[in-house]
Amino acid sequence: MTERGPDAVVVGAGHNGLVTAAYLARAGLRTVVLERRDEPGGALATAEIAPGYRVPALAHTVGRLWTSVVRDLRLHEHGLDPIAPEVRLFAPQPDGRSLTLWADRARTARELRGWSARDSEAYPLFDQKVRSLSSFLAHVHASTPPDLKKPSASDALAGLKLARAFRGLGKKGTRELLRVLPMAVADFVGEAFETDALRGAIAARGIQYAAMGPWSAGTTAVLLADSAGNDGGAAGQTVFVRGGPGSLAGSLASAARSSGVEIRSGAEVVRVTSSGDRVTGVALSSGEEISSPIVVCGIDPKRTLLSLVDPAAVGPSLVWRAGNLRLPGVVAKVNLALSGLPTFVADGGAESERLKGRIAVAPGIDYLERGFDASKYGRVSEQPYLEATIPSLADPGLAPEGGHVMSVLVQWTPYHRREGDWDAERDGLGDLVLKTLDALAPGISDLVVARQVITPLDLERDYGLTEGHPLHGEPGLDQLFAWRPMLGHSRYRLALRGLYLCGSGAHPGGGVTGGPGANAAREILADRKGRSRG
Amino acid sequence: MTERYDAIVIGAGHNGLVAGAYLAGAGLKTIVLERRHIVGGAAVTEEVFPGFRFSVASYVVSLLRPEIIRDLELPRHGLEILPLDGTFTPLDDDYLWRVNDHWRTVRELRRWSRMDAEAYEEYGQLMFDMARFIKPILSIVPPDPARLDPRPWFPLARLARRFQKLPARHQATFIQLMTMSASDFLDQWFETDPLKATMAASGIIGTFQGIRSPGTAYVLLHHYMGEIDGAFRAWGIPKGGTGGVSHAIASAARAQGAEIRTEAPVAQILTKGRRAIGVTLDSGEEIAGGIVLSSLDVRRTMIGLLEPGTLDAEFEQEVRRYKFRGSSGKVNLALDGLPDFTCLPNAEDLEHLRGAVSFSPSVDYMERAYDDAKYGSFSARPYIDIVIPTLVDPSMAPPGKHVMSCFVQYAPYHLSNGRQWDDATREAFGDAVIETIAERAPNLEKLILHRQVLTPLDLEQTFGLTEGNIFQGELSLEQLFFSRPVPGWAQYRTPVKDLWLCGSATHPGGGLMGAPGRIAALQAIKAARAA
C-alpha cells in the first residue's frame, strides 16, 4: 500500500472514466485512473490495421459528445478537431436507387421528391418534431434521476426544472412525447413516411446496438435519445475527429492530466476492497493495493457487481439483480484498409460527397426486422444491417495517398450463438460483410489491403464489454433513467458507500456523450460537499 | 323525433350493458341500442350447429370487476362462473401441467427443474403482491398530462405514494412489469422453456406482439388479479357460455329500468353545434337523447357515426392513427368425443382437459408464430389456447358430444402478397390449426363433426371489431392509460359535447372486465349532475 492513497480512483480509462476523473481533479481531488489496456480511451481507439492505414477501431462518430463537456474540459485546447461533413447519411438500395440525408433538411426534402412528394413535404416537419422531443430528453439526460423512494429537496428542484422543460413542449408536445417514447420506431417513422427506404434509413438509429428490432416497443426512445443534446435531428449526427477517435481519447486524457489526474495504463483492477458497507480502495492484478475513499467504475455494472465487489458486502439480492441485468451484445466491427475508393452503383454512389457521412445498409423495415429475427434464434443474419463510414474521405491523413479506410458496424451478430463459436467464425463474418458490400459496391473486395474483424467475443475480451454489449446494458425501456442500471441504483452510487458508477451502464446510457461521466462527477462532488458540511 | 331518453348507449356489448345499467341505476331514462339480434357483443353464446352451443368469440371471463358483480347483483341475475382448473401444455413426449393446487404444481415443476419449483413459490407471492398494488389503476380515470389542474392527478398521486412505501424489490419488479417483455421478465426466474412460453403466452393474447416484445410483461399480472378477486370467481367459464355474463348484465340493466333494443343499428349520431343530441337508426327512426355513450371503438364512433366535418382535422387524424391490428382468430369445433394427447395417452380421468390446453411448447415456437404474422401470414404453427366447456358445463352439447373452443394467434388482419381473407384462406387457416392440434392429439380429425373458423375479418364483420382486434385497439404501451384512445382524450369524453366513449378502446382496455363501461358511465353521470 502506498503511504497515502488518492482521493478518488477511477476504474477504466474509457471516455466516461476520463471525463469523471477530469471533473474530479478540477474540483481538487487527487485522482488516479487505472486502465487495464496499454492506452486510455476504451472504445475510442484508432487502429493501424496496415502500414499507414488508421481506422476507427470501434466507435466511428463522436457527434453526441456533450458540448458542456467539450467546453468545461477545454477539449479544443487539447487538440480536439471535429469534422462535420455536409452529408449525414447515404442509403444505397438494392434496386439501384438511393437516398441521402443532409445536414440541410431542405436539401434532403428536395431530393426526397424523387421518392414521394408526401414524404418530401413531411420530412422537415418530422425533423422538427425529432429535434423538439429530443431537446426535452437532453434535459432529462443532464439531470440525475430522482430518488423515487425518498425524494430530496434537490430532487424536487430538478423535478420542477424538468416539469418546466416538459411544459415547454406545449400541450401537443407533451402528449406526443408520452405517446411516442414507448413506441416501436417502425410505427414512429411509419406514421410520418410512406417510403420504406426512408423508414429503414431513419429507424436503423432506433435499433443500433440494441437487441431489438424496429417493431420492438421503446425503440423510438432510442432514436430520440440519439438526437438529444446534439444537432442530429432526423438524420442523426455524423461527426469525425481528425486523426480518428483515438485522438479524442488523447484530448480527454490530456485534459485530465492537465487538471492533475494520474493515468496508469496496464493496471488491471481485480477487486474493489471494502470494509463493512464502505469501499476502501482497489486491488490490482499485480497484487498492489491502492486505498481510496472513493472508487468510480467506468466499466459496466454487471462486471462491477459480479466480479469486482465482495458479494458478501452487497448481499445476495443485489447480486441476483445484477446477474439479471440485460446486455446481450449483437454488434461486431469490420475494419477495412482499401487501396482505393469503392464505387456504389446506386444513384449518386460515385459522388464522394455523398459517401463522406454514414453509409447505411438498412433498406426497409422488414430487412431490419428479419436481421433481428435471426439474432433471436442465436444466428447471424445473412442480411446484416451495416453502418459504414469512410473517414479518410474527410480526413485524408488516415490512409496513404489514394487509399482509404472503411469502418463497418455490423448488426445482428449475437454474442450468444446457438452454434459455432466466434473465434472460428471470425473470417466468416468478415466475408459476409464484404459480400453484402460487394452487392452494393461491386469490386470492393478487390480493394481490400487489410481487414480487421472484431467479434462480440473480442469486444468482451479485449475491451471488457460484458457479453460484447457496447452500451454496458441494453437500452430497453426496462433499463432507462431512474432504473438504469437498476431501480435504486441509478444515481451513480452503487451498492457501497464510496462506490460510484460513471460508465454507459448509468443514466443517460451509452454512446460517446461523456454524459454519465459528467453526471457521476457532479454527484460524487455533491456527496463530498455534503459530508464536509455534515 | 319519436321518443326522448336521458341517455342512449350504442352497442349492447358487455361494456355497453354495464354502462346502461349504471346510467339507469342513477335514475336516467336509458336505452341501449344493439345492431345484432342478440345482446352481448363479443360475449355471446350462439347455437352455431344444432345442439352445439358456443361462446363464439370471447370464451373465458378474465377480470370482470368485482364492484360490478356487486353493484349490479349479477349472481341474482343468473351469473354463475364455473372454475377452470389449470393449464396443460402438451409437448412431443411429455407435458407441463400446472393446476390451481399450488403444491401439486410445485411437484410437477420439480420434474423439470428444482430451481424453478423453488422460484415458482417466491414468484407467485411477488406477483400476488404486485397485483394487489396495481389493481386500483383499473378504476382510475387517466388524467391529461398537458393540463395543470392537479385534481385529476390525485388518484395517481395516491398510487405514487403507495409506490414509495413498497419494499425496494417490489418497486423494481413493478418497473420491470411495466416495461419488459414477458419472456425477459420470466427469464429472471425460470429456466424451463415450456413453462416460460406458457406463462408468457398470456402476455400476448389479442396483441400484435411477441412474447419477447417489450411491454408484454404487464399482462402476467392479470392472472393474479383474478386470484385476488377469487371470492367472486372472476376467472372461469360462465355457465351457459359467455353469453351468460351478458344476459346477467342485461337483466340487471333492465331491472334498473334500462330499455334494450336489438336489431336497432345506429346509422348516425346526431349533433347540433358540436353537441350530441341523439341518434338515427338505419331504419330512419330518430331517437333523442341528453347524452350518448358509444361502446363502439373510437374510429367506428368518431369517424363512422359522425357527420363528416364535425371533428377538427387534428383530432380526426389522431383517431385515424389509432392502431387496431387484429392478430387472432377463433376455431370452434363440435366433437364426437375428446382429443387424446399422445403425451398423456388413454388418460383415465380427464382432469388435464378441464382447464386450458395451451399450445406453447417453447419460447422459440411462440416467437416463430409471431414472426409469420409480422410478415403478413397466419402462423404455420400457431399458439392455441383450448378450452372444452362441455367438461364443466355439459349443457353446451348433446349428451356424449363436446364443444371445443380454440383461440388462435397469430392471424393478422392484413395478409401480405396480395392475399385476402376469403373462403380459401379461412379454410387454410382452419386446417393449420387442426393440423397443429392433431400433431399432438391425432384422433382429433376423426372427432370433428362441425367446425367454425373465424378470421380477423370475420370478427370485424360479425362483431364490429375493427380489423378484428378483440380489445378494440392494440394494447401497446403507446395506446394505454393517458393515450387511450387519443392523447389528451383518455377521460371518456370526446370533442363532441355529451358524446362519451365507454368501450374497450378506453382505459383500462379490453377483456371481459366491464371497467370502461362502468367508469365512463360514472363520469357521464357526474357531468350530467353538474350541468
HADDOCK unambig.tbl for C-alpha pairs under 7 A between the chains (distance, minus, plus):
assign (segid A and resid 148 and name CA) (segid B and resid 164 and name CA) 6.64 0.50 0.50
assign (segid A and resid 149 and name CA) (segid B and resid 164 and name CA) 4.96 0.50 0.50
assign (segid A and resid 171 and name CA) (segid B and resid 146 and name CA) 4.99 0.50 0.50
assign (segid A and resid 174 and name CA) (segid B and resid 146 and name CA) 6.07 0.50 0.50
assign (segid A and resid 175 and name CA) (segid B and resid 145 and name CA) 6.54 0.50 0.50
assign (segid A and resid 175 and name CA) (segid B and resid 146 and name CA) 6.39 0.50 0.50
assign (segid A and resid 175 and name CA) (segid B and resid 487 and name CA) 5.68 0.50 0.50
assign (segid A and resid 175 and name CA) (segid B and resid 488 and name CA) 6.65 0.50 0.50
assign (segid A and resid 179 and name CA) (segid B and resid 478 and name CA) 4.86 0.50 0.50
assign (segid A and resid 179 and name CA) (segid B and resid 483 and name CA) 6.33 0.50 0.50
assign (segid A and resid 180 and name CA) (segid B and resid 478 and name CA) 6.39 0.50 0.50
assign (segid A and resid 182 and name CA) (segid B and resid 477 and name CA) 5.90 0.50 0.50
assign (segid A and resid 182 and name CA) (segid B and resid 478 and name CA) 5.82 0.50 0.50
assign (segid A and resid 183 and name CA) (segid B and resid 477 and name CA) 6.86 0.50 0.50
assign (segid A and resid 183 and name CA) (segid B and resid 478 and name CA) 5.68 0.50 0.50
assign (segid A and resid 216 and name CA) (segid B and resid 213 and name CA) 5.59 0.50 0.50
assign (segid A and resid 216 and name CA) (segid B and resid 214 and name CA) 6.30 0.50 0.50
assign (segid A and resid 217 and name CA) (segid B and resid 213 and name CA) 6.64 0.50 0.50
assign (segid A and resid 217 and name CA) (segid B and resid 214 and name CA) 5.37 0.50 0.50
assign (segid A and resid 217 and name CA) (segid B and resid 215 and name CA) 6.74 0.50 0.50
assign (segid A and resid 324 and name CA) (segid B and resid 188 and name CA) 5.98 0.50 0.50
assign (segid A and resid 477 and name CA) (segid B and resid 179 and name CA) 5.36 0.50 0.50
assign (segid A and resid 477 and name CA) (segid B and resid 180 and name CA) 6.95 0.50 0.50
assign (segid A and resid 478 and name CA) (segid B and resid 175 and name CA) 6.86 0.50 0.50
assign (segid A and resid 478 and name CA) (segid B and resid 176 and name CA) 5.58 0.50 0.50
assign (segid A and resid 478 and name CA) (segid B and resid 179 and name CA) 4.97 0.50 0.50
assign (segid A and resid 478 and name CA) (segid B and resid 180 and name CA) 5.56 0.50 0.50
assign (segid A and resid 487 and name CA) (segid B and resid 172 and name CA) 5.47 0.50 0.50
